[in-house]
Amino acid sequence: MKTKILYEDNAILVIHKPSGLATQTGQLSQADVVSELKNYLGNNPYLGVIHRLDQPVEGILVFAKTPSAAAKLSAGLQEDTLHKQYLALTLELPLESEGVLKDYLLKSGKDNTSAVVRKETSEAKYSELGYKVLQSGKFNSDLETRVSLVEVTLKTGRHHQIRVQMAHHGMALIGDQKYADEKTREFASKAGIKNVTLCAYKLVFDHPVTKKKMCFQIEPGWKTFADK
């Protein structure tokens, strides 16, 4: 099983999804997290999908094992008591740079992309995130170009939001095959980075049964600096 289980009890499953694996797909020939977990649990189990990650994105996900747990976790997502934070790599930004990005995004079903558009655009959705540069350095000792590790906190949850907004504001994520600019794509190619360097590295929520505050954190597989 490609999925790594971080925590399990009678109500929830918390897992580490690797990059390249879909959270859920209707294609029988394609592996996904939901199928792996159902096979792991056996006996046609209930498995409530609370939130998702794009296929190329690595990170932590929580699933519900009962309808009641699913309802409470989903409510937490809507009420902002379920918090997700991300780590991303970009070409070097000013150290300790931080800010809030506010845009309107429009999803295109034709090519499964989103774009920043004018506020008055029909069906455009308000999108907001906060970012902060944590560290900068060389990703590879053979490459002179420096990169920055950025922490991202979503205020809204839109299709490809982090990737679209960061790219639009000149901070494209390294390894992003859809939204990165030519310079970032060139660096990714030289560094051998094939998947977008975006990881949902921290998840905090209230347990749906015990009400205990649960906190999980992982290290991205790509978080490496040559001069660290």
TORTOR-394554 format. One record per residue: residue number from 1; residue in three letters; x, y, z of N, C-alpha, C in turn. Coordinates in steps of 0.05 Angstrom, whole numbers, padded with zeros to 5 digits. Example, Ala and Ser with C-alpha at 12.3 -4.5 7.8 and 13.67 -1.06 7.14 Angstrom:
<nodes>
<node 1 'ALA' <00264 -00114 00156> <00246 -00090 00156> <00264 -00066 00156>>
<node 2 'SER' <00257 -00045 00142> <00273 -00021 00143> <00258 00001 00157>>
</nodes>
This chain:
<nodes>
<node 1 'MET' <00017 -00024 00000> <00000 00000 00000> <00018 00025 00000>>
<node 2 'LYS' <00013 00043 -00019> <00029 00067 -00021> <00022 00087 00001>>
<node 3 'THR' <-00003 00087 00010> <-00012 00104 00031> <-00001 00096 00058>>
<node 4 'LYS' <00009 00115 00074> <00020 00110 00100> <00000 00119 00122>>
<node 5 'ILE' <-00008 00101 00140> <-00026 00107 00161> <-00011 00120 00184>>
<node 6 'LEU' <-00020 00144 00192> <-00008 00158 00214> <-00022 00153 00241>>
<node 7 'TYR' <-00049 00149 00239> <-00065 00145 00263> <-00091 00132 00255>>
<node 8 'GLU' <-00101 00114 00273> <-00126 00101 00268> <-00140 00094 00294>>
<node 9 'ASP' <-00166 00099 00295> <-00183 00089 00317> <-00210 00081 00306>>
<node 10 'ASN' <-00230 00078 00322> <-00256 00069 00312> <-00271 00090 00296>>
<node 11 'ALA' <-00262 00115 00298> <-00277 00137 00285> <-00262 00149 00261>>
<node 12 'ILE' <-00236 00150 00262> <-00221 00164 00241> <-00196 00148 00231>>
<node 13 'LEU' <-00187 00156 00208> <-00161 00147 00196> <-00146 00172 00188>>
<node 14 'VAL' <-00122 00175 00196> <-00105 00198 00187> <-00082 00186 00171>>
<node 15 'ILE' <-00078 00195 00147> <-00058 00183 00129> <-00039 00203 00117>>
<node 16 'HIS' <-00017 00193 00107> <00002 00209 00091> <00000 00200 00062>>
<node 17 'LYS' <-00011 00217 00045> <-00014 00211 00017> <00012 00219 00002>>
<node 18 'PRO' <00023 00200 -00013> <00047 00207 -00029> <00040 00223 -00054>>
<node 19 'SER' <00058 00238 -00064> <00053 00252 -00089> <00049 00232 -00112>>
<node 20 'GLY' <00032 00239 -00131> <00027 00221 -00153> <00004 00202 -00150>>
<node 21 'LEU' <-00007 00200 -00126> <-00030 00182 -00121> <-00055 00199 -00117>>
<node 22 'ALA' <-00076 00193 -00132> <-00101 00208 -00130> <-00115 00202 -00103>>
<node 23 'THR' <-00129 00222 -00093> <-00145 00217 -00069> <-00168 00198 -00075>>
<node 24 'GLN' <-00182 00203 -00097> <-00205 00187 -00105> <-00209 00190 -00135>>
<node 25 'THR' <-00213 00168 -00148> <-00218 00169 -00177> <-00239 00148 -00185>>
<node 26 'GLY' <-00253 00154 -00206> <-00273 00135 -00215> <-00262 00115 -00235>>
<node 27 'GLN' <-00237 00117 -00242> <-00224 00099 -00261> <-00215 00073 -00248>>
<node 28 'LEU' <-00226 00051 -00256> <-00220 00025 -00243> <-00191 00017 -00246>>
<node 29 'SER' <-00178 00027 -00268> <-00150 00019 -00273> <-00130 00036 -00258>>
<node 30 'GLN' <-00139 00057 -00244> <-00121 00075 -00231> <-00123 00073 -00201>>
<node 31 'ALA' <-00100 00070 -00188> <-00100 00067 -00159> <-00107 00094 -00146>>
<node 32 'ASP' <-00119 00093 -00122> <-00124 00118 -00107> <-00125 00111 -00078>>
<node 33 'VAL' <-00124 00132 -00061> <-00123 00129 -00032> <-00148 00115 -00022>>
<node 34 'VAL' <-00171 00123 -00031> <-00196 00112 -00021> <-00197 00082 -00026>>
<node 35 'SER' <-00190 00073 -00050> <-00190 00044 -00056> <-00170 00029 -00038>>
<node 36 'GLU' <-00147 00041 -00034> <-00127 00027 -00017> <-00137 00025 00012>>
<node 37 'LEU' <-00149 00046 00022> <-00159 00045 00050> <-00182 00026 00053>>
<node 38 'LYS' <-00200 00025 00033> <-00223 00006 00035> <-00213 -00023 00033>>
<node 39 'ASN' <-00193 -00028 00017> <-00181 -00055 00016> <-00168 -00062 00043>>
<node 40 'TYR' <-00155 -00042 00055> <-00142 -00046 00080> <-00162 -00052 00102>>
<node 41 'LEU' <-00184 -00038 00103> <-00205 -00041 00124> <-00221 -00067 00119>>
<node 42 'GLY' <-00227 -00074 00094> <-00241 -00098 00087> <-00271 -00097 00094>>
<node 43 'ASN' <-00286 -00117 00084> <-00314 -00120 00090> <-00332 -00096 00083>>
<node 44 'ASN' <-00326 -00085 00059> <-00342 -00062 00049> <-00346 -00040 00070>>
<node 45 'PRO' <-00325 -00028 00079> <-00327 -00009 00102> <-00338 00018 00093>>
<node 46 'TYR' <-00348 00033 00113> <-00355 00061 00108> <-00329 00077 00110>>
<node 47 'LEU' <-00326 00095 00091> <-00302 00112 00091> <-00311 00140 00081>>
<node 48 'GLY' <-00312 00159 00099> <-00321 00186 00092> <-00297 00203 00083>>
<node 49 'VAL' <-00299 00214 00059> <-00278 00232 00048> <-00284 00260 00058>>
<node 50 'ILE' <-00267 00272 00074> <-00271 00298 00086> <-00259 00320 00069>>
<node 51 'HIS' <-00235 00316 00059> <-00222 00335 00042> <-00203 00320 00023>>
<node 52 'ARG' <-00193 00333 00003> <-00177 00320 -00018> <-00152 00335 -00023>>
<node 53 'LEU' <-00132 00322 -00036> <-00108 00335 -00046> <-00106 00328 -00075>>
<node 54 'ASP' <-00096 00347 -00091> <-00091 00342 -00119> <-00072 00318 -00122>>
<node 55 'GLN' <-00074 00303 -00144> <-00058 00280 -00148> <-00028 00284 -00144>>
<node 56 'PRO' <-00016 00306 -00155> <00013 00310 -00152> <00021 00320 -00125>>
<node 57 'VAL' <00002 00327 -00107> <00008 00339 -00082> <00010 00318 -00060>>
<node 58 'GLU' <00031 00320 -00044> <00036 00302 -00021> <00023 00314 00004>>
<node 59 'GLY' <00016 00297 00024> <00006 00309 00048> <-00012 00292 00065>>
<node 60 'ILE' <-00022 00305 00087> <-00039 00291 00107> <-00068 00294 00101>>
<node 61 'LEU' <-00083 00272 00103> <-00112 00273 00100> <-00125 00258 00123>>
<node 62 'VAL' <-00149 00266 00131> <-00164 00251 00152> <-00189 00241 00139>>
<node 63 'PHE' <-00196 00216 00145> <-00220 00203 00135> <-00237 00194 00159>>
<node 64 'ALA' <-00263 00193 00155> <-00281 00184 00176> <-00289 00155 00172>>
<node 65 'LYS' <-00291 00140 00193> <-00299 00112 00192> <-00328 00108 00199>>
<node 66 'THR' <-00342 00130 00206> <-00371 00128 00212> <-00385 00153 00201>>
<node 67 'PRO' <-00410 00151 00194> <-00425 00175 00184> <-00425 00198 00205>>
<node 68 'SER' <-00427 00191 00230> <-00427 00212 00251> <-00400 00227 00252>>
<node 69 'ALA' <-00379 00212 00250> <-00352 00225 00250> <-00349 00242 00225>>
<node 70 'ALA' <-00359 00232 00203> <-00357 00247 00178> <-00372 00274 00180>>
<node 71 'ALA' <-00395 00273 00192> <-00411 00298 00195> <-00397 00318 00212>>
<node 72 'LYS' <-00385 00309 00234> <-00371 00327 00252> <-00346 00338 00240>>
<node 73 'LEU' <-00331 00322 00226> <-00306 00331 00214> <-00312 00351 00191>>
<node 74 'SER' <-00333 00345 00176> <-00341 00363 00154> <-00350 00390 00165>>
<node 75 'ALA' <-00364 00389 00188> <-00373 00414 00201> <-00348 00430 00210>>
<node 76 'GLY' <-00328 00416 00220> <-00303 00429 00228> <-00289 00443 00205>>
<node 77 'LEU' <-00291 00430 00182> <-00279 00442 00158> <-00294 00468 00150>>
<node 78 'GLN' <-00320 00468 00153> <-00337 00491 00146> <-00334 00513 00167>>
<node 79 'GLU' <-00330 00505 00192> <-00329 00524 00214> <-00300 00533 00220>>
<node 80 'ASP' <-00281 00524 00204> <-00253 00531 00206> <-00241 00522 00233>>
<node 81 'THR' <-00249 00499 00243> <-00236 00487 00266> <-00218 00464 00257>>
<node 82 'LEU' <-00219 00457 00231> <-00201 00438 00219> <-00181 00454 00202>>
<node 83 'HIS' <-00156 00456 00212> <-00136 00473 00200> <-00115 00457 00184>>
<node 84 'LYS' <-00109 00467 00159> <-00089 00455 00143> <-00067 00475 00136>>
<node 85 'GLN' <-00043 00467 00138> <-00021 00484 00129> <-00003 00469 00110>>
<node 86 'TYR' <00009 00484 00091> <00024 00472 00070> <00052 00483 00069>>
<node 87 'LEU' <00071 00467 00058> <00098 00476 00052> <00101 00475 00022>>
<node 88 'ALA' <00115 00495 00011> <00120 00495 -00018> <00148 00506 -00024>>
<node 89 'LEU' <00158 00499 -00047> <00184 00509 -00056> <00180 00528 -00080>>
<node 90 'THR' <00193 00551 -00079> <00192 00570 -00101> <00221 00578 -00107>>
<node 91 'LEU' <00226 00591 -00129> <00252 00604 -00133> <00255 00625 -00111>>
<node 92 'GLU' <00279 00631 -00104> <00284 00647 -00079> <00268 00673 -00077>>
<node 93 'LEU' <00256 00676 -00054> <00242 00700 -00047> <00257 00714 -00025>>
<node 94 'PRO' <00251 00740 -00020> <00265 00754 00002> <00259 00739 00029>>
<node 95 'LEU' <00280 00734 00044> <00277 00720 00070> <00258 00735 00088>>
<node 96 'GLU' <00241 00719 00101> <00221 00729 00120> <00199 00745 00106>>
<node 97 'SER' <00198 00743 00079> <00176 00756 00065> <00150 00741 00072>>
<node 98 'GLU' <00129 00757 00075> <00103 00745 00081> <00081 00763 00072>>
<node 99 'GLY' <00057 00752 00069> <00035 00768 00060> <00009 00752 00057>>
<node 100 'VAL' <-00011 00765 00047> <-00037 00753 00042> <-00044 00758 00013>>
<node 101 'LEU' <-00052 00737 -00001> <-00061 00739 -00029> <-00091 00737 -00031>>
<node 102 'LYS' <-00103 00757 -00044> <-00132 00758 -00047> <-00139 00761 -00076>>
<node 103 'ASP' <-00153 00741 -00087> <-00159 00740 -00116> <-00187 00728 -00120>>
<node 104 'TYR' <-00195 00729 -00145> <-00220 00714 -00153> <-00211 00693 -00174>>
<node 105 'LEU' <-00219 00668 -00169> <-00211 00647 -00187> <-00235 00635 -00202>>
<node 106 'LEU' <-00230 00627 -00226> <-00250 00615 -00243> <-00239 00588 -00253>>
<node 107 'LYS' <-00254 00567 -00248> <-00246 00540 -00256> <-00256 00534 -00284>>
<node 108 'SER' <-00239 00521 -00300> <-00247 00512 -00327> <-00249 00482 -00327>>
<node 109 'GLY' <-00273 00472 -00332> <-00276 00443 -00332> <-00264 00430 -00357>>
<node 110 'LYS' <-00260 00446 -00378> <-00250 00435 -00403> <-00221 00424 -00400>>
<node 111 'ASP' <-00204 00438 -00386> <-00176 00429 -00383> <-00168 00426 -00354>>
<node 112 'ASN' <-00187 00426 -00336> <-00182 00422 -00307> <-00161 00441 -00296>>
<node 113 'THR' <-00165 00467 -00303> <-00147 00487 -00292> <-00164 00510 -00280>>
<node 114 'SER' <-00151 00527 -00265> <-00164 00551 -00255> <-00147 00575 -00261>>
<node 115 'ALA' <-00159 00599 -00261> <-00144 00623 -00268> <-00154 00646 -00251>>
<node 116 'VAL' <-00136 00665 -00246> <-00144 00690 -00232> <-00159 00708 -00253>>
<node 117 'VAL' <-00182 00717 -00245> <-00199 00733 -00263> <-00209 00758 -00248>>
<node 118 'ARG' <-00223 00776 -00262> <-00234 00799 -00250> <-00257 00792 -00231>>
<node 119 'LYS' <-00261 00808 -00211> <-00281 00803 -00190> <-00309 00799 -00203>>
<node 120 'GLU' <-00315 00815 -00223> <-00342 00814 -00234> <-00347 00791 -00254>>
<node 121 'THR' <-00326 00774 -00258> <-00329 00751 -00276> <-00350 00732 -00266>>
<node 122 'SER' <-00368 00723 -00283> <-00389 00704 -00275> <-00377 00679 -00264>>
<node 123 'GLU' <-00387 00669 -00241> <-00379 00645 -00228> <-00351 00646 -00215>>
<node 124 'ALA' <-00338 00669 -00215> <-00312 00671 -00202> <-00316 00670 -00172>>
<node 125 'LYS' <-00297 00657 -00158> <-00299 00653 -00129> <-00276 00667 -00115>>
<node 126 'TYR' <-00283 00681 -00093> <-00263 00695 -00077> <-00243 00674 -00065>>
<node 127 'SER' <-00218 00681 -00066> <-00197 00662 -00057> <-00176 00677 -00041>>
<node 128 'GLU' <-00169 00667 -00018> <-00150 00680 -00001> <-00131 00660 00012>>
<node 129 'LEU' <-00106 00667 00014> <-00086 00651 00028> <-00065 00669 00040>>
<node 130 'GLY' <-00051 00658 00060> <-00029 00672 00073> <-00004 00657 00067>>
<node 131 'TYR' <00019 00671 00064> <00044 00657 00060> <00067 00670 00076>>
<node 132 'LYS' <00087 00654 00082> <00111 00664 00097> <00135 00648 00089>>
<node 133 'VAL' <00157 00662 00081> <00182 00648 00074> <00195 00639 00100>>
<node 134 'LEU' <00201 00613 00102> <00214 00602 00126> <00244 00599 00124>>
<node 135 'GLN' <00253 00594 00099> <00282 00587 00096> <00289 00589 00066>>
<node 136 'SER' <00314 00596 00061> <00324 00597 00034> <00351 00583 00032>>
<node 137 'GLY' <00357 00572 00009> <00383 00558 00006> <00384 00545 -00021>>
<node 138 'LYS' <00406 00530 -00025> <00410 00515 -00050> <00395 00488 -00048>>
<node 139 'PHE' <00379 00482 -00068> <00366 00456 -00068> <00385 00434 -00075>>
<node 140 'ASN' <00404 00440 -00092> <00424 00421 -00102> <00451 00435 -00103>>
<node 141 'SER' <00471 00423 -00092> <00498 00435 -00092> <00509 00440 -00120>>
<node 142 'ASP' <00498 00426 -00140> <00508 00429 -00167> <00494 00453 -00181>>
<node 143 'LEU' <00473 00464 -00169> <00458 00486 -00181> <00462 00511 -00165>>
<node 144 'GLU' <00467 00533 -00179> <00472 00559 -00165> <00446 00572 -00157>>
<node 145 'THR' <00424 00566 -00171> <00399 00579 -00164> <00389 00571 -00137>>
<node 146 'ARG' <00381 00590 -00121> <00371 00585 -00094> <00341 00584 -00094>>
<node 147 'VAL' <00330 00570 -00074> <00301 00566 -00072> <00292 00574 -00044>>
<node 148 'SER' <00266 00578 -00041> <00255 00586 -00015> <00234 00566 -00007>>
<node 149 'LEU' <00234 00559 00019> <00213 00542 00031> <00192 00561 00042>>
<node 150 'VAL' <00168 00558 00033> <00146 00576 00040> <00123 00561 00054>>
<node 151 'GLU' <00114 00572 00077> <00091 00561 00090> <00066 00575 00080>>
<node 152 'VAL' <00046 00560 00073> <00021 00571 00062> <-00002 00562 00079>>
<node 153 'THR' <-00019 00582 00086> <-00044 00576 00101> <-00068 00584 00084>>
<node 154 'LEU' <-00085 00565 00078> <-00109 00571 00062> <-00131 00584 00079>>
<node 155 'LYS' <-00142 00605 00069> <-00165 00617 00082> <-00191 00608 00068>>
<node 156 'THR' <-00189 00600 00043> <-00211 00589 00028> <-00200 00564 00014>>
<node 157 'GLY' <-00218 00547 00004> <-00210 00522 -00009> <-00220 00521 -00037>>
<node 158 'ARG' <-00204 00530 -00056> <-00212 00530 -00084> <-00195 00511 -00100>>
<node 159 'HIS' <-00205 00505 -00124> <-00191 00486 -00142> <-00163 00497 -00150>>
<node 160 'HIS' <-00142 00481 -00143> <-00114 00488 -00149> <-00106 00516 -00138>>
<node 161 'GLN' <-00119 00524 -00116> <-00116 00551 -00106> <-00088 00560 -00101>>
<node 162 'ILE' <-00073 00544 -00085> <-00046 00553 -00079> <-00028 00555 -00104>>
<node 163 'ARG' <-00030 00535 -00121> <-00014 00535 -00145> <-00021 00559 -00164>>
<node 164 'VAL' <-00046 00565 -00166> <-00055 00587 -00184> <-00047 00614 -00173>>
<node 165 'GLN' <-00054 00619 -00148> <-00048 00645 -00136> <-00019 00650 -00134>>
<node 166 'MET' <-00003 00631 -00125> <00026 00635 -00122> <00038 00641 -00149>>
<node 167 'ALA' <00030 00626 -00170> <00041 00631 -00196> <00033 00658 -00207>>
<node 168 'HIS' <00008 00666 -00202> <-00002 00692 -00212> <00014 00715 -00199>>
<node 169 'HIS' <00023 00712 -00175> <00037 00733 -00161> <00067 00730 -00162>>
<node 170 'GLY' <00077 00715 -00182> <00106 00712 -00186> <00120 00694 -00168>>
<node 171 'MET' <00106 00675 -00156> <00118 00656 -00137> <00110 00627 -00145>>
<node 172 'ALA' <00114 00620 -00170> <00105 00594 -00180> <00119 00572 -00165>>
<node 173 'LEU' <00105 00550 -00160> <00116 00527 -00146> <00133 00510 -00164>>
<node 174 'ILE' <00157 00503 -00155> <00175 00487 -00171> <00163 00459 -00175>>
<node 175 'GLY' <00164 00450 -00200> <00153 00424 -00207> <00124 00425 -00216>>
<node 176 'ASP' <00112 00448 -00215> <00084 00451 -00224> <00083 00450 -00255>>
<node 177 'GLN' <00070 00429 -00265> <00069 00426 -00294> <00047 00442 -00308>>
<node 178 'LYS' <00029 00454 -00292> <00007 00469 -00304> <00010 00499 -00302>>
<node 179 'TYR' <00022 00509 -00281> <00021 00538 -00276> <00048 00552 -00274>>
<node 180 'ALA' <00070 00537 -00273> <00096 00549 -00269> <00105 00564 -00294>>
<node 181 'ASP' <00120 00586 -00290> <00132 00601 -00313> <00156 00586 -00324>>
<node 182 'GLU' <00166 00596 -00346> <00188 00582 -00360> <00213 00579 -00343>>
<node 183 'LYS' <00220 00600 -00328> <00244 00599 -00311> <00242 00578 -00290>>
<node 184 'THR' <00218 00576 -00277> <00214 00556 -00256> <00214 00528 -00268>>
<node 185 'ARG' <00202 00525 -00291> <00202 00499 -00305> <00230 00490 -00312>>
<node 186 'GLU' <00246 00509 -00321> <00274 00503 -00328> <00289 00493 -00303>>
<node 187 'PHE' <00286 00507 -00281> <00299 00498 -00256> <00290 00470 -00248>>
<node 188 'ALA' <00264 00465 -00249> <00254 00439 -00241> <00266 00417 -00258>>
<node 189 'SER' <00269 00422 -00284> <00281 00403 -00302> <00310 00397 -00294>>
<node 190 'LYS' <00325 00418 -00289> <00353 00415 -00281> <00356 00400 -00254>>
<node 191 'ALA' <00337 00406 -00236> <00338 00394 -00209> <00326 00366 -00208>>
<node 192 'GLY' <00314 00358 -00230> <00301 00331 -00231> <00276 00329 -00215>>
<node 193 'ILE' <00262 00352 -00212> <00237 00352 -00197> <00213 00348 -00216>>
<node 194 'LYS' <00198 00327 -00212> <00177 00320 -00231> <00149 00326 -00221>>
<node 195 'ASN' <00145 00326 -00194> <00119 00332 -00183> <00120 00359 -00169>>
<node 196 'VAL' <00097 00372 -00168> <00096 00399 -00155> <00105 00397 -00126>>
<node 197 'THR' <00123 00415 -00118> <00133 00415 -00091> <00114 00429 -00072>>
<node 198 'LEU' <00092 00416 -00067> <00071 00426 -00049> <00063 00403 -00031>>
<node 199 'CYS' <00063 00408 -00005> <00057 00387 00015> <00039 00398 00037>>
<node 200 'ALA' <00017 00384 00041> <-00001 00391 00064> <00012 00378 00088>>
<node 201 'TYR' <00030 00393 00101> <00048 00381 00121> <00037 00382 00149>>
<node 202 'LYS' <00016 00397 00154> <00005 00399 00182> <-00025 00399 00181>>
<node 203 'LEU' <-00037 00383 00199> <-00066 00382 00201> <-00074 00382 00230>>
<node 204 'VAL' <-00092 00400 00238> <-00102 00403 00265> <-00132 00403 00265>>
<node 205 'PHE' <-00144 00386 00282> <-00173 00385 00283> <-00182 00373 00310>>
<node 206 'ASP' <-00207 00377 00317> <-00219 00365 00341> <-00229 00337 00335>>
<node 207 'HIS' <-00221 00318 00351> <-00231 00290 00347> <-00261 00290 00348>>
<node 208 'PRO' <-00274 00277 00329> <-00304 00278 00328> <-00318 00264 00351>>
<node 209 'VAL' <-00304 00247 00365> <-00316 00233 00388> <-00306 00244 00415>>
<node 210 'THR' <-00280 00244 00418> <-00268 00251 00444> <-00266 00282 00448>>
<node 211 'LYS' <-00267 00297 00426> <-00264 00326 00425> <-00235 00334 00430>>
<node 212 'LYS' <-00217 00315 00433> <-00189 00321 00438> <-00177 00335 00413>>
<node 213 'LYS' <-00159 00355 00418> <-00145 00368 00396> <-00124 00349 00385>>
<node 214 'MET' <-00127 00344 00359> <-00108 00326 00345> <-00090 00342 00327>>
<node 215 'CYS' <-00064 00336 00328> <-00045 00351 00311> <-00026 00331 00298>>
<node 216 'PHE' <-00023 00333 00272> <-00006 00315 00257> <00013 00332 00239>>
<node 217 'GLN' <00038 00323 00236> <00057 00338 00220> <00077 00319 00207>>
<node 218 'ILE' <00084 00325 00182> <00103 00308 00168> <00124 00325 00155>>
<node 219 'GLU' <00146 00313 00146> <00166 00326 00130> <00162 00319 00101>>
<node 220 'PRO' <00162 00338 00083> <00159 00332 00055> <00183 00316 00045>>
<node 221 'GLY' <00178 00299 00025> <00200 00283 00015> <00221 00300 00000>>
<node 222 'TRP' <00213 00324 -00009> <00232 00341 -00024> <00244 00363 -00007>>
<node 223 'LYS' <00239 00364 00019> <00249 00386 00035> <00279 00381 00041>>
<node 224 'THR' <00296 00390 00023> <00325 00386 00025> <00339 00411 00015>>
<node 225 'PHE' <00358 00421 00031> <00375 00443 00023> <00404 00433 00024>>
<node 226 'ALA' <00419 00438 00002> <00446 00429 00001> <00464 00442 00022>>
<node 227 'ASP' <00458 00467 00029> <00475 00482 00048> <00462 00484 00075>>
<node 228 'LYS' <00442 00467 00081> <00428 00468 00106> <00447 00461 00129>>
</nodes>
